[in-house]
Amino acid sequence: MTDKRLVMTTAGSEEEARRIANTLVEKKLAACVSIVARMESVYTWKGNTQESQELLVLIKTTAAAFERVRDAIKQMHSYEVPEVLSFAIDDGNAEYLDWIGTSVQ
């Protein structure tokens, strides 16, 4: 088990995904943010089934920075209730994990 985290969110537009990514990296809350091309999401919102195109945003950070990452996403996001999920990284390339740790403050 490491103290590194993969945080996942979605964005409704490329502009929003890039704004979130750039802000998190510039503020040293994330070592890297990957934006995955459009995907289709089907979900229930306020009692209705919805379909929309979104972008997947994958954020590499640390456990210590997670709350600040979550709060920054909530502040910048256009969604009323943005998805912000944190996954523990159990193991990985040691040099990459070290780089995450040195890149995030």
C-alpha positions as CSV (number, residue, x, y, z in Angstrom):
1,M,0.0,0.0,0.0
2,T,1.2,3.5,-0.9
3,D,0.0,7.0,0.0
4,K,-0.6,7.7,-3.7
5,R,-4.1,8.1,-5.1
6,L,-5.9,8.0,-8.4
7,V,-8.7,10.5,-8.4
8,M,-11.4,10.2,-11.0
9,T,-13.9,12.9,-12.2
10,T,-15.8,13.6,-15.4
11,A,-16.2,16.9,-17.2
12,G,-18.9,18.0,-19.6
13,S,-16.5,19.8,-22.0
14,E,-12.9,19.7,-23.1
15,E,-12.5,23.3,-21.8
16,E,-13.7,22.3,-18.3
17,A,-11.5,19.2,-18.3
18,R,-8.4,21.2,-19.3
19,R,-9.2,24.0,-16.7
20,I,-9.4,21.4,-13.9
21,A,-6.2,19.6,-15.1
22,N,-4.1,22.8,-15.5
23,T,-5.3,24.2,-12.2
24,L,-4.5,21.0,-10.2
25,V,-1.0,20.7,-11.8
26,E,-0.2,24.4,-11.4
27,K,-1.2,24.4,-7.8
28,K,0.9,21.2,-7.2
29,L,-2.2,19.3,-6.1
30,A,-1.5,16.7,-8.8
31,A,1.6,15.3,-10.5
32,C,-0.3,14.5,-13.7
33,V,-3.8,14.7,-15.0
34,S,-4.9,12.6,-18.0
35,I,-8.0,13.5,-20.0
36,V,-9.6,10.6,-21.8
37,A,-11.6,11.3,-25.0
38,R,-15.3,11.6,-25.0
39,M,-17.4,8.8,-23.5
40,E,-21.2,8.2,-23.2
41,S,-22.6,8.3,-19.7
42,V,-26.1,7.0,-18.7
43,Y,-27.3,8.0,-15.2
44,T,-30.3,8.9,-13.1
45,W,-30.5,12.6,-12.1
46,K,-33.4,14.1,-10.2
47,G,-35.6,11.0,-11.0
48,N,-34.9,11.0,-14.8
49,T,-32.6,8.8,-16.9
50,Q,-30.1,11.0,-18.6
51,E,-27.5,10.5,-21.3
52,S,-24.6,12.8,-22.0
53,Q,-21.1,12.9,-23.5
54,E,-18.4,13.5,-21.0
55,L,-14.6,13.3,-20.7
56,L,-12.9,11.2,-18.1
57,V,-10.3,13.0,-16.0
58,L,-7.7,10.9,-14.1
59,I,-5.7,12.7,-11.5
60,K,-2.5,11.3,-9.9
61,T,-2.0,12.7,-6.4
62,T,-1.4,11.7,-2.8
63,A,-3.6,10.9,0.1
64,A,-2.6,14.0,1.9
65,A,-3.7,16.2,-1.0
66,F,-7.0,14.5,-1.7
67,E,-9.2,16.8,0.3
68,R,-7.7,19.8,-1.5
69,V,-8.1,18.2,-4.9
70,R,-11.7,17.3,-4.1
71,D,-12.5,20.9,-2.9
72,A,-10.8,22.4,-5.9
73,I,-12.8,20.2,-8.3
74,K,-16.0,21.1,-6.6
75,Q,-15.2,24.8,-6.8
76,M,-14.3,24.7,-10.5
77,H,-16.9,22.2,-11.7
78,S,-20.0,23.1,-13.6
79,Y,-22.0,20.1,-12.2
80,E,-24.2,20.6,-9.2
81,V,-22.8,17.3,-7.8
82,P,-19.5,16.4,-9.5
83,E,-18.1,12.9,-9.4
84,V,-14.9,12.9,-7.3
85,L,-13.7,9.4,-6.5
86,S,-10.4,8.4,-4.9
87,F,-8.8,5.0,-5.4
88,A,-5.8,3.9,-3.3
89,I,-2.8,2.8,-5.4
90,D,-1.5,-0.4,-3.8
91,D,1.7,-0.7,-5.8
92,G,3.3,0.4,-9.0
93,N,6.5,1.6,-10.7
94,A,8.5,2.8,-7.7
95,E,10.1,5.7,-9.7
96,Y,6.8,6.9,-10.9
97,L,5.2,6.7,-7.5
98,D,8.2,8.7,-6.1
99,W,7.7,11.3,-8.8
100,I,4.1,11.7,-7.8
101,G,5.2,12.3,-4.2
102,T,7.8,14.9,-5.1
103,S,5.5,16.7,-7.5
104,V,2.5,17.1,-5.1
105,Q,2.8,19.5,-2.2
